[in-house]
């Protein structure tokens, strides 16, 4: 247990203070050895996922309207920080099967994290009393509110005829361009390379 804590503390101090993509504790412990090693510190609420201001603002009011007379560039400026906090939107993720090796790796890291956390007596009560469980709920709520906020802004962008990322792509990223001979064509560009030049 002592060795695990030492590794976890080292990893915690090595983590950058800058805001990155926000992830739940379960996601963090499965993505790397450091994440698995820091699981006990997260259970004790000594290491917490930082929630960026853009997600806290989304929690306060995900449907807050942009300033009156807003333009497409203003919507893009509002969407981009959400992309940085949440990661790519579902319409920007390439369609591909997960590598079996990656699934096995995530499973192994999750098991290692659970093993480290099991060394904490009465872990469930510790998480409640330390505030770790409450903070995990806050992180999940922030991610959800951020997703709602991003979808709302993209809806405004589509109604205004903006280009991505201020409007959603209606075809999965990585798909070929639409067949020019098909009966129905997308109303708006579905891929960055299809964007008209010089449009705001």
N, C-alpha and C positions, 0 to 999 in steps of 0.2 A: 504494500500500500504506500509506503514511504517513497519508493522509487517512482510510482505512478504520479504521486503528488508533485515530486520534483520535476518530472517531465512536463506535467501540466502547467506548473508555474513558469517554466522556461518558455513553453509555447505561448503562454498568455502574454509575457513581456515581449516576445518576438512579433506579436500581432501588431499590424499597423493601426494607428489611431484613426486613420481616415475612414470615412463611411464607405462600405462596399455593399454588395448585394445582401439584403437582409434575409436570413434563413432561420428556421426554427431550430431548437436544440437537437431534435431528431435528425434533421438534415445535416447539421454541423458534425455530429458524431460519426456520420457515415461517409463523409467526403474525404477525410484524411486521417493519418495517424495522429496528428496533433489534435484533431477534433475528438477522436476517441479518447485520447489521453486526458483532455480537459473536461470530460464528462463529469467526474466527481466535483470539480470546481463549480460547474454549472448547477449541480444539484445543491451545493452549499450556497449558491447565489453569490459566489466570490468572483465569478466571471459571467458577464451578462452580454447578450446581444444588444448592441446600440441601435436605437431606432432613429433614423435620420429625420430632421425637421419636416421634410416634405411628406412623410407618412403620418407624422403627428398632426399636421395640418389637414391631411385627408381624413383622419379620424374625427376631427372637429366638425368638418362639413365636406363630405365627398362631392356634393353637388353645388358647391359654391360657384357662382357664375364668374367668368372672366370680366375684366373691366369693360364698360360699355364701349361699343365700337371696336372690339378686339379684331385683330387681323390673324392670318394664318401663322405668321412668324411668332406671334405671342402664344398661340396654342402650342407650337413646337417647343417653345421655351418652357412651357409648363409640363409637357409630356416627357421631355428628355430626362429631367431629374427623377421622374418616376421609373423610367426604364433603367436608370443606374441603380436605383434602390431595389427594384423588383426583379431585374433581369429582363431578357427579351419577352415581349408579349407573345401570346400563343400563336399569333399570325406571323411571327418572325422566326419561329423555331423550325428548322428543317425537319422534314419527315424522314425518320430513320429508326431502325430497330436498335434497342440498347444492346451493346456488346455483352455477351454472357460473362466475360471476364469482369466487366464493370459491375454487373449484378452480384457476382461472387465476392468481389472486393468490398462492396457496400455491406453485404451480409456479414462478412468477416469483421469489418470495422465496427459494425453495430453490435456484434457479439462481444468484441473486445471492450467496447464502451460499457455495455451492460455488466460485464464481469468486473470492471473497475468500480462501477457504481454500486455493485452488490456488496463491496467491502464497507460501505457506509451502513451502520446499523439503523434499522427503522427508516430506510431511505424515503418512503412515502411521506412519513411525518416530517422528516427533515426538509423535504422540498416544500411542504406546506408552511412550516414554521419559518424557513429562511426567506420565503417570498419567491423562490425560484418558479414554483408552479404558477403563481399569479403573473410573474413576468413573462413566462412562456405564453400564457393566454393573451397578454398585451401584444406580444410580437405577432401572434397569429391574427389578432384583430387588426393590427396595423397593416399587415400584408393584404388582408382582405379589403380594407378601406382603400388602400392604394390601388388595388386592382379595379375597384369600382370607380375611383376617381379617374384613372387612366381611360377606362371605357367611356365614361361620360364625356371627357374632353375630346376623345376621338369621334364620338357621335356628333359633337358640335362641329368638329372639323369637317366631317363628311357632309353635314348639312350645308356648310359654307363652301364646299368644293375645294378644300385644301388638299395638299399632297401629303403622303406619308412623311414623317411619323405622326402628323396631326390627323390622319384618317386611317382606319384599319385597312389592312390588306385582306381581300376576300378570297385569296388563294394561299395555300401554305407556302412558306418560303422554300425555295429550292425546286419548285415545280417549273416546267417549261412554260414559255409564253403562250397565251391563248391562241388557239387555232384561228387564223384570220377568216376562215371560211365557215366557222360555226355560226349558228343562227343568232345566239345572244352573246354579246360581248360585255366584259366588266365596264361599268360606268366610269370608274376611276382607276388609275394605275394600280396594279397589284404587285409590282416589283420595282425596286429603286431604279433599275436600268431602263424602265419604261416611262420614267417621269419626263414630261415636256421640259425643254430647256428654257430657263429664264423666268419660270413662274414662281411667284412668292410663296 
